[in-house]
Amino acid sequence: MTNETINELLKDYDQRPFDRLNFFFKVSYMYLRRIS
C-alpha cells in the first residue's frame, strides 16, 4: 500500500465517522431486538 492510498483511506474515514457509528448502532439495535 502506498502512502497515497493510505491517505485516501484516512480521508474517507475522517469524512464518515458518524456513518460508521450509525451503522454500528443500527446493527446492535436489530440484534438486541431479535434476542428479546
Beta strands, then each sheet from edge to edge (+ up, - down):
end
